Amino acid sequence: MTTTILRKAAPRRSSSHPAGPRRSASRRSVRRGLSAYGFLCGALICFAVFSWYPIVREALLGFQKTNFVGRSEWVGLDNFRRVADDPAFGSAWLNTLEFTGLALLCGYVLPFLTAIVLNELRHARAYLRFVVYLPVMLPPAVAVLLFKWFYDPGPGLFNQVLHLAHLPGLNWLDSTSTALLSLVIVSTWMNMGSGTLIYLAALQSVQSELYEAAELDGAGLFRRIWHVTIPQTRLILLVMLLLQVIATMQVFVEPYLLTGGGPQDATVSVVYLMYLYAFRFNSYGGGSALGLMLMLVLMVFSAVYLRVTRDGGR
């Protein structure tokens, strides 16, 4: 009788064992979920404090008059009217658009061509990648001040090269005809390394069979680039174009450190004018109003650009 009871009870004890592993597995899954949500909350907090809150705060300041000491006063659209009546307002927008156009010709095309050349090389590719990317690792202030010596009208490197070629020197930063172009050269040199590496990674993902088929069809270098390289990297080219426009429309370091907006407001950008309003004229509302204008322009441009490129992709 006792043996029969033990035999009947044994399956009950064995059936209770899988519950332990199931509970431990569920605890591990809960812990993993909590860890993931914990990391996500940390990222959300960082975005909220350092990105979203400044955007909301700027939007409010655009309609206020404040010195961050006394009580803020709502002034409606007065900040926008004041900024729009500034003689430097139109010059700042024209200079920013011109800088963006010149930067696209240099800073968008040149990294792509450099990536194509590096992709075709078989030797010293890693060394040349390092050389191209080296300016990106320099602090922007250091790179800009280095070019300030290059542009010096006396012992500057660029004028010395012109003298060796028996050409007259230029007042790079003191002439309205060359000041903005000088800023574009600095910006291109500082930032082309990142774009080159991105393009190079995209080029290395293109299947070699496509180039071999193009060569069998008698396609030369330029036809291979036009019919194979560009179509295969079209997505990254479109994304980089959008990022390039957004970045160059916010140019600030170059005019701030090299020209101070001169000569004759030839290099005043929208962001530099924002800085002047906020920290020189003590008009935080005016600076915020300019920031809101620039943000709206970039938002409209991005929306139109994405809509056009999406329809074109279909």
Secondary structure as the mmCIF struct_conf table of DSSP 4:
data_model
#
loop_
_struct_conf.conf_type_id
_struct_conf.id
_struct_conf.beg_label_comp_id
_struct_conf.beg_label_asym_id
_struct_conf.beg_label_seq_id
_struct_conf.end_label_comp_id
_struct_conf.end_label_asym_id
_struct_conf.end_label_seq_id
HELX_RH_AL_P HELX_RH_AL_P1 THR A 2 SER A 15
TURN_TY1_P TURN_TY1_P1 SER A 16 PRO A 18
HELX_RH_AL_P HELX_RH_AL_P2 ALA A 19 PHE A 47
HELX_RH_PI_P HELX_RH_PI_P1 ALA A 48 TRP A 52
HELX_RH_AL_P HELX_RH_AL_P3 TYR A 53 LEU A 61
TURN_TY1_P TURN_TY1_P2 GLY A 62 PHE A 63
STRN STRN1 GLN A 64 LYS A 65
BEND BEND1 PHE A 68 GLY A 70
STRN STRN2 GLU A 73 TRP A 74
TURN_TY1_P TURN_TY1_P3 GLY A 76 LEU A 77
HELX_RH_AL_P HELX_RH_AL_P4 ASP A 78 ASP A 85
BEND BEND2 ASP A 86 ASP A 86
HELX_RH_AL_P HELX_RH_AL_P5 PRO A 87 ALA A 103
HELX_RH_PI_P HELX_RH_PI_P2 LEU A 104 TYR A 108
HELX_RH_AL_P HELX_RH_AL_P6 VAL A 109 GLU A 120
BEND BEND3 HIS A 123 ALA A 124
HELX_RH_AL_P HELX_RH_AL_P7 ARG A 125 MET A 137
BEND BEND4 LEU A 138 LEU A 138
HELX_RH_AL_P HELX_RH_AL_P8 PRO A 140 PHE A 150
TURN_TY1_P TURN_TY1_P4 TYR A 151 TYR A 151
TURN_TY1_P TURN_TY1_P5 PRO A 153 PRO A 155
HELX_RH_AL_P HELX_RH_AL_P9 LEU A 157 LEU A 164
TURN_TY1_P TURN_TY1_P6 ALA A 165 HIS A 166
TURN_TY1_P TURN_TY1_P7 TRP A 172 ASP A 174
TURN_TY1_P TURN_TY1_P8 THR A 176 THR A 178
HELX_RH_AL_P HELX_RH_AL_P10 ALA A 179 GLN A 204
TURN_TY1_P TURN_TY1_P9 SER A 205 SER A 205
BEND BEND5 VAL A 206 VAL A 206
HELX_RH_AL_P HELX_RH_AL_P11 SER A 208 LEU A 216
TURN_TY1_P TURN_TY1_P10 ASP A 217 GLY A 218
HELX_RH_AL_P HELX_RH_AL_P12 LEU A 221 ARG A 224
HELX_RH_PI_P HELX_RH_PI_P3 ILE A 225 THR A 229
HELX_RH_AL_P HELX_RH_AL_P13 ILE A 230 GLN A 232
TURN_TY1_P TURN_TY1_P11 THR A 233 THR A 233
HELX_RH_AL_P HELX_RH_AL_P14 ARG A 234 THR A 248
TURN_TY1_P TURN_TY1_P12 MET A 249 GLN A 250
HELX_RH_AL_P HELX_RH_AL_P15 VAL A 253 GLU A 254
HELX_RH_PI_P HELX_RH_PI_P4 PRO A 255 THR A 259
TURN_TY1_P TURN_TY1_P13 GLY A 260 GLY A 261
BEND BEND6 PRO A 263 PRO A 263
TURN_TY1_P TURN_TY1_P14 GLN A 264 THR A 267
HELX_RH_AL_P HELX_RH_AL_P16 VAL A 270 TYR A 275
HELX_RH_PI_P HELX_RH_PI_P5 LEU A 276 ARG A 280
BEND BEND7 PHE A 281 PHE A 281
HELX_RH_AL_P HELX_RH_AL_P17 TYR A 284 GLY A 313
#
